[in-house]
Each structure stands twice: as structure tokens, then as C-alpha cells.
Amino acid sequence: MDFHDHFLYKAGHIILQDKASCLPAYLLDPPVGGHVIDACAAPGNKTSHLAAVMKNKGTLFAFDLDAKRLSTMSTLLLRAGVTCHHLANEDFLKVDPLSPAYKDVKHILLDPSCSGSGMVCLHDGGSEEQEPEQDPERLKALAAFQLHCLNHALKFPNLQRLVYSTCSIHPQENEEVVSLCLEQNPDFRLIHLLPEWPERGRDPLTQCLRASTTKTFTHGFFVAMLERQATPTEYSESSHKQPPSISEPSVGEEEQMEVSVDEEHQAPAAKKRRRNRKKPKKQTS
């Protein structure tokens, strides 16, 4: 049965999401009334989940540079009855962490653009042991972008906890990105997530979670949680300054490479895009 045609879904009473995609908001577990950022928010499924965890109280900042995707997200949140959100058609990498607006932000969910290889894997009947073909240069560019997003998110002065997730099965976008981030941000550490979960991050990052069609019966997915070890720096307006200039790709630029989507019924588009990469003379959308 396709629940996308169910009247409860169409009325906004339920939101469909793969089980693995529910992990980020569940694990971040922001408090009721907290100040939270969803850094790369569209199409909004995880945003609506965060709002539910927060009991629709507090402030939920949601950023996305794609105006069309943000409009779709706004409709989804309206149907779901979410009122605690502040949507911004803005590049997260250009958001000033030291702005007074974000001085109370203590939780961030970061689910950046990725290869979407976990989604492709599901519909191809594959597994982590049968990884889809790789484009090394594309993975390298995505990993650089993801690391830049992580480093930027950790600049928010009162941040306590961040959840990083992708629907990729490639270590280059997952464990390797997290390892580099921890090397560059020694004030943060990994939290061991759900000890009973059957699939762990690849050694040595077994604190992280992986998901797959074969072991968890979900999309291919990865989740890591970073927590601040030291006391966050107190915000003061006298210390406010602009962040350093950004030379890496912006969120908007990387969205052109994005194939990851939350909703399972949109995944065939990822397969089509992957097939089109074999035909360089044909322009893809």
C-alpha cells in the first residue's frame, strides 16, 4: 500500500519517513522550548520531526538556499501544524554564528547534501557490501563541502550537541568527514549512540551508527553525534565579529550535485541522475 495516497498523509496528520531518517531528530533530542538549528532543512521532514520533539515550543531555525524547496517545506510544516519555526532562504555557510539571534542555540541538526548512495542502494537491491559505482571527484567535492558545513556549525558559541547525518554509504562522506572534523575541533567528542543498534560506524568510529537494507531494513544511512567537552564560550556583543571568508562551495552550489531526498518515493530520480552521468553529452537536470 502506498501511504502517500492515504487521506491522513494528504491532510498532514502523518508524515512519512524511512526509519533511518527518523534517527537524527530522535537522537538530537532537543529540549522543549529550546533553540535549535536545522542547517540544511528542505524538504522539511526532519524539521517537522524536530518540532514534534520540541512540542512545537521554542525556536527552530531552518535554512535552505533553494527557494522552491523552501516553499515546499513551508507547505509541509503548515499542514503539520508547526508554528515554532523560522524559515530562512539563506546559505547556512553564510550565517553568522555570533549573531545575537543565535546566542541561545544549543542544538544543531546537520544533514547536508550527499551522494544519496544509500537511497540508490535500496532501490537497486544492493547493500553496503555491494556499493554503487563511485565518482571519486564528486565524492571528494561533497566530502569537502560536508566538512566545511560541520566546521561552520561548530562555531556557534553556545552549541552543546550536533547530529551529523547522511543518506550515503561511502566512508568518504561519513567516518572520514567526522574524523577530520574532530581533529580540527578538539573541544568536541563523539557520543556513543544506541549501544543496542545492530550496525555501527566503521572502525574506529564505532560510536556512530550505520543503517542498511540488510541489517536494519532501511535506507543506507549514517549518523554521528558530536558534543562539546568544554564549557561553551559565553556570548558577548563586544566579541561579535564576522566569520572568515568562505572559499569552499556554498550550500547552494553543492545543491546542484545533490541526489539525496527524504521521501522514498522520490528515490528513482537519484537512479536516473546516476545513469545520466554515464552519458556526458546529455545535460542532466
VEXDO-249222 format. One line per 10 residues: number of its first residue (from 0); their letters; for each residue x negated, y, z negated of C-alpha. Coordinates in pm, whole numbers, plus 50000, padded with zeros to 5 digits. Each point is the difference from the previous one (the first is absolute). Example, Ala and Ser with C-alpha at 12.3 -4.5 7.8 and 13.67 -1.06 7.14 Angstrom:
! residues 2
0	AS	48770,49550,49220 | 49863,50344,50066
END
This chain:
! residues 285
0	MDFHDHFLYK	50000,50000,50000 | 49873,50346,50092 | 50073,50219,49699 | 49929,50312,50205 | 50357,49964,50124 | 50145,49956,49651 | 50233,50278,49884 | 49810,50040,49671 | 49680,50070,50193 | 50169,50239,50240
10	AGHIILQDKA	50158,50185,49708 | 49663,50040,49829 | 50090,49790,49697 | 49712,49761,50067 | 49662,50048,50166 | 49836,49703,50167 | 49632,49942,49942 | 49763,49706,50019 | 49913,49866,49655 | 49634,50091,50043
20	SCLPAYLLDP	50092,50358,50091 | 50179,50030,49665 | 49677,49940,49809 | 49846,50353,50021 | 50283,50189,49829 | 50060,49718,49752 | 49633,49988,49898 | 49949,50377,49991 | 50294,50012,49756 | 50017,50378,49951
30	PVGGHVIDAC	50187,50117,49690 | 50351,50138,50009 | 49969,50375,50052 | 49639,49979,50119 | 49825,50192,50277 | 49907,49765,50284 | 49856,50028,50352 | 50084,49771,50291 | 49712,50104,50223 | 50098,49848,50337
40	AAPGNKTSHL	50368,49957,49938 | 50199,49942,50321 | 50216,49811,50076 | 50093,50025,49630 | 50071,49649,49872 | 49726,50015,49738 | 50102,50357,49915 | 50355,49890,49924 | 49862,49715,49789 | 49784,50244,49803
50	AAVMKNKGTL	50305,50221,49941 | 50189,49698,49867 | 49716,49914,49761 | 50001,50363,49882 | 50380,49983,49948 | 50026,50287,50249 | 49847,50238,49746 | 49682,50204,50005 | 49829,50111,50321 | 49906,49780,50293
60	FAFDLDAKRL	49783,50176,50260 | 50012,49824,50338 | 49774,50100,50290 | 50002,49910,50368 | 49872,50196,50297 | 50238,49845,50253 | 50313,50218,50000 | 50215,49735,50170 | 49904,49733,49748 | 50056,50246,49717
70	STMSTLLLRA	50350,50074,50131 | 50077,49627,50005 | 49868,49975,49648 | 50216,50292,49884 | 50309,49821,50130 | 49900,49676,49825 | 49948,50178,49668 | 50328,50188,50035 | 50190,49676,50060 | 49824,49842,49702
80	GVTCHHLANE	50101,50288,49772 | 49644,50111,49926 | 49984,50357,49869 | 49666,50020,49816 | 49791,50025,50317 | 49816,50290,50161 | 49930,49921,50366 | 49715,50178,50176 | 49923,49989,50372 | 49632,50026,49917
90	DFLKVDPLSP	49668,49820,50044 | 49918,49845,49662 | 49629,50048,50065 | 50058,50376,50009 | 50198,50011,49675 | 49804,50183,49730 | 49965,49771,49696 | 49936,50303,49778 | 50322,50177,50095 | 50212,50083,49692
100	AYKDVKHILL	50285,49806,50161 | 49817,49672,49939 | 49848,50062,49658 | 50233,49744,49839 | 49954,49728,50263 | 49876,49685,49826 | 50107,49729,50247 | 49935,49969,50374 | 50112,49737,50248 | 49776,49987,50307
110	DPSCSGSGMV	50116,49780,50287 | 49809,50150,50294 | 50008,49917,50369 | 49850,49659,50063 | 49963,49740,50273 | 50331,49838,49911 | 49833,49662,50043 | 50207,49851,49719 | 50320,50079,50188 | 49868,49857,50327
120	CLHDGGSEEQ	49882,49691,49813 | 50351,49932,49870 | 50168,50015,50339 | 49728,49802,50173 | 50035,49720,49746 | 49640,50049,49896 | 49823,50027,49666 | 49693,50151,49843 | 49808,49700,50126 | 50115,50084,50354
130	EPEQDPERLK	49933,50371,50021 | 50130,50187,50306 | 49745,50140,50237 | 49802,50296,49874 | 49892,50324,50158 | 49681,50076,49801 | 49989,50368,50089 | 50364,50052,49910 | 49958,49819,49668 | 49693,50210,49926
140	ALAAFQLHCL	50192,50322,50068 | 50296,49889,49789 | 49775,49897,49710 | 49826,50340,50006 | 50337,50173,49995 | 50129,49781,49716 | 49688,50063,49791 | 50035,50373,50057 | 50364,49986,49885 | 49898,49810,49686
150	NHALKFPNLQ	49719,50240,49914 | 50232,50296,50053 | 50273,49850,49781 | 49755,49947,49714 | 49925,50374,49993 | 50331,50080,49828 | 49867,50107,49660 | 50257,49834,49774 | 50047,49685,50202 | 50012,49690,49781
160	RLVYSTCSIH	50100,49722,50236 | 49999,49942,50375 | 50132,49707,50200 | 49844,49940,50342 | 50179,49767,50241 | 49993,49894,50363 | 50185,49752,50217 | 49664,49893,50141 | 49825,49667,49949 | 49655,50131,50099
170	PQENEEVVSL	49742,50039,49720 | 49866,50310,50179 | 50321,50185,49910 | 50045,49844,49658 | 49724,49872,49772 | 49723,50182,50187 | 50181,50335,49981 | 50072,49956,49629 | 49639,49897,49926 | 49861,50309,50172
180	CLEQNPDFRL	50251,50221,49820 | 49900,49863,49660 | 49633,50058,50079 | 50077,50364,50080 | 50239,50051,49705 | 49845,49840,49689 | 50265,50155,49773 | 50251,49749,50136 | 50026,49625,49955 | 50208,49718,50144
190	IHLLPEWPER	50290,49861,49798 | 50063,49625,50006 | 50347,49966,50151 | 50256,49727,49932 | 49772,49718,49879 | 50261,49744,50100 | 50012,50120,50363 | 49885,49711,50223 | 49786,50194,50247 | 49714,50223,49888
200	GRDPLTQCLR	49771,50251,50165 | 49688,49858,50158 | 49697,49962,49775 | 49891,50190,49807 | 50317,50213,49994 | 50227,49734,49856 | 50175,50266,49791 | 50184,50095,50320 | 50294,49820,50158 | 50049,49857,50343
210	ASTTKTFTHG	50318,49863,50155 | 50052,49775,50301 | 50255,49791,50183 | 49842,49676,49878 | 49959,50068,49626 | 50256,50266,49905 | 50237,49968,50299 | 49977,50371,50079 | 49827,50234,50239 | 49624,50012,49978
220	FFVAMLERQA	49932,50266,49737 | 49735,50139,49765 | 50033,50194,49673 | 49740,50153,49769 | 50048,50218,49692 | 49741,50255,49891 | 50014,50151,49653 | 49800,50287,49857 | 49754,49895,49730 | 49909,50346,49867
230	TPTEYSESSH	50234,50266,49866 | 50139,50199,50295 | 49861,50350,50042 | 50244,50256,49865 | 50139,50225,50271 | 49931,50371,49975 | 50076,50268,50256 | 49652,50146,49953 | 49851,49676,50136 | 50228,49999,50303
240	KQPPSISEPS	49812,49985,50327 | 50060,49865,50348 | 49890,49642,50070 | 49707,49948,50239 | 50069,50010,50371 | 50122,49678,50155 | 49803,49858,50289 | 50162,49657,50011 | 50323,49935,50194 | 50312,50152,49849
250	VGEEEQMEVS	50308,49802,49912 | 50169,50131,50312 | 49716,49895,50228 | 49986,49652,49852 | 50378,49961,50028 | 49940,49963,50374 | 49824,49669,49923 | 50259,49882,49748 | 50191,49679,50062 | 50104,49929,49642
260	VDEEHQAPAA	50368,50035,49910 | 50192,49897,49692 | 50303,49852,50166 | 49954,49649,50131 | 50236,50048,50294 | 49766,50266,50146 | 49694,49775,50001 | 50039,49882,50362 | 49890,50351,50101 | 49666,49923,49842
270	KKRRRNRKKP	49970,49686,50211 | 50079,50196,50314 | 49742,50263,49914 | 49737,49732,49940 | 50072,49837,50337 | 49975,50340,50171 | 49647,50044,49866 | 49897,49722,50239 | 50110,50222,50293 | 49788,50316,49975
280	KKQTS	50140,50148,50319 | 50350,50013,49858 | 50069,50281,49756 | 50162,49889,49676 | 50249,50196,49801
END
